[in-house]
């Protein structure tokens, strides 16, 4: 009899290894958005930012994009390693779980970093802009690539 915990871990690993399994196959970014409810508000490019704000926000986004892209590269590598472990008849459950944990930790780190970047951007906005701003852009986390303001 399969334990419930094993089924849950298996499903989570399936989604970690194959992120496009559930959403339609339009590309990862578009399919991820289809599962999100767009938050109320407007994106940064529609906020009427001052030139100083545009420069500050652009700098923050470039920095964050670089850091998140590096993490996503590591994440993809770990996902491929996990997939290879599942196919390896010599791999044991301990090593598979350890690699799956690394994948989940990197996913969490990407989300944490995206939130930190949104907080930095928030600090560059006026109270009026904050009321109108949709902090997560056109979708939800992890960080969605947007046009530079």
C-alpha positions as CSV (number, residue, x, y, z in Angstrom):
1,X,0.0,0.0,0.0
2,X,1.4,3.4,-1.0
3,X,1.6,5.9,1.8
4,X,-0.1,9.2,1.2
5,X,3.2,11.1,1.9
6,X,4.9,9.2,-0.9
7,X,2.2,10.1,-3.4
8,X,2.4,13.8,-2.4
9,X,6.2,13.8,-2.7
10,X,5.9,12.1,-6.1
11,X,3.4,14.7,-7.4
12,X,5.6,17.5,-6.2
13,X,8.7,16.0,-7.8
14,X,6.8,15.6,-11.1
15,X,6.0,19.3,-11.1
16,X,9.5,20.2,-10.1
17,X,11.0,18.1,-12.9
18,X,8.4,19.0,-15.5
19,X,7.0,22.5,-14.8
20,X,4.9,22.6,-18.0
21,X,2.9,19.5,-17.1
22,X,-0.2,21.2,-15.9
23,X,-0.5,24.5,-17.9
24,X,-0.9,24.6,-21.7
25,X,2.3,24.3,-23.6
26,X,2.6,27.9,-24.8
27,X,6.0,28.4,-23.2
28,X,6.7,28.5,-19.5
29,X,6.2,32.2,-18.9
30,X,2.8,32.4,-20.6
31,X,1.6,29.1,-19.2
32,X,2.5,30.1,-15.7
33,X,0.5,33.3,-16.0
34,X,-2.6,31.3,-17.1
35,X,-2.7,29.8,-13.6
36,X,-2.4,33.2,-11.8
37,X,-5.1,35.7,-11.0
38,X,-3.9,39.1,-12.1
39,X,-3.8,41.4,-9.1
40,X,-5.6,44.7,-9.2
41,X,-3.6,47.8,-10.3
42,X,-1.4,48.8,-13.1
43,X,2.2,47.9,-14.1
44,X,5.1,50.1,-13.6
45,X,5.2,51.3,-17.2
46,X,1.7,52.8,-16.8
47,X,2.5,54.7,-13.5
48,X,3.8,58.0,-14.9
49,X,7.2,57.6,-13.2
50,X,9.6,60.5,-13.0
51,X,12.9,60.2,-14.8
52,X,14.7,59.6,-11.5
53,X,12.2,56.8,-10.7
54,X,12.6,55.3,-14.1
55,X,16.4,55.1,-13.7
56,X,16.1,53.7,-10.1
57,X,13.5,51.1,-11.1
58,X,15.5,50.1,-14.2
59,X,18.7,49.6,-12.2
60,X,16.8,47.5,-9.6
61,X,15.2,45.4,-12.4
62,X,18.5,44.9,-14.2
63,X,20.2,43.8,-11.0
64,X,17.4,41.5,-10.0
65,X,17.0,40.0,-13.5
66,X,20.7,39.1,-13.5
67,X,20.5,37.5,-10.1
68,X,17.3,35.6,-10.8
69,X,18.6,34.5,-14.2
70,X,21.6,33.0,-12.5
71,X,19.4,31.2,-10.0
72,X,17.1,29.9,-12.7
73,X,20.2,28.5,-14.5
74,X,21.1,26.6,-11.4
75,X,17.5,25.5,-11.0
76,X,17.4,24.1,-14.5
77,X,20.6,22.2,-13.9
78,X,19.3,20.7,-10.7
79,X,16.0,19.7,-12.4
80,X,18.0,18.0,-15.1
81,X,20.1,16.2,-12.5
82,X,17.0,15.1,-10.7
83,X,15.4,13.8,-13.9
84,X,18.6,11.8,-14.6
85,X,18.5,10.4,-11.1
86,X,15.0,9.2,-11.6
87,X,16.1,7.4,-14.8
88,X,19.2,5.9,-13.1
89,X,18.6,2.4,-11.8
90,X,21.5,2.7,-9.4
91,X,20.1,5.9,-7.7
92,X,18.6,5.4,-4.3
93,X,15.7,7.3,-2.7
94,X,18.0,9.3,-0.4
95,X,19.9,10.8,-3.3
96,X,16.7,11.5,-5.2
97,X,15.1,13.2,-2.2
98,X,18.3,15.3,-1.6
99,X,18.3,16.5,-5.2
100,X,14.6,17.3,-5.1
101,X,15.2,19.3,-1.9
102,X,17.8,21.3,-3.8
103,X,15.3,22.0,-6.5
104,X,12.7,23.1,-4.1
105,X,15.2,25.3,-2.2
106,X,16.2,27.0,-5.4
107,X,12.6,27.6,-6.4
108,X,12.0,29.2,-3.0
109,X,15.1,31.3,-3.4
110,X,13.9,32.6,-6.8
111,X,10.5,33.6,-5.2
112,X,12.2,35.2,-2.2
113,X,14.5,37.2,-4.4
114,X,11.5,38.3,-6.6
115,X,9.7,39.6,-3.5
116,X,12.9,41.4,-2.3
117,X,13.1,43.1,-5.7
118,X,9.5,44.2,-5.5
119,X,10.2,45.6,-2.1
120,X,13.1,47.6,-3.5
121,X,11.0,49.0,-6.3
122,X,8.2,49.8,-3.8
123,X,10.6,52.1,-2.0
124,X,11.1,54.2,-5.2
125,X,7.4,54.9,-5.5
126,X,5.2,57.7,-4.1
127,X,2.2,56.8,-1.8
128,X,-0.1,57.6,-4.7
129,X,1.8,55.4,-7.1
130,X,1.8,52.6,-4.5
131,X,-2.0,52.7,-4.4
132,X,-2.2,52.2,-8.1
133,X,0.7,49.8,-8.6
134,X,0.3,46.1,-9.2
135,X,3.3,44.7,-7.4
136,X,3.6,41.5,-9.3
137,X,3.1,42.9,-12.8
138,X,1.0,40.8,-15.2
139,X,1.2,37.5,-13.4
140,X,2.5,36.0,-10.2
141,X,5.8,35.0,-8.9
142,X,8.4,33.9,-9.7
143,X,9.6,37.1,-11.3
144,X,8.0,37.8,-14.7
145,X,10.1,39.6,-17.2
146,X,8.7,43.0,-18.1
147,X,9.7,45.8,-20.3
148,X,12.0,48.2,-18.7
149,X,10.2,51.5,-17.8
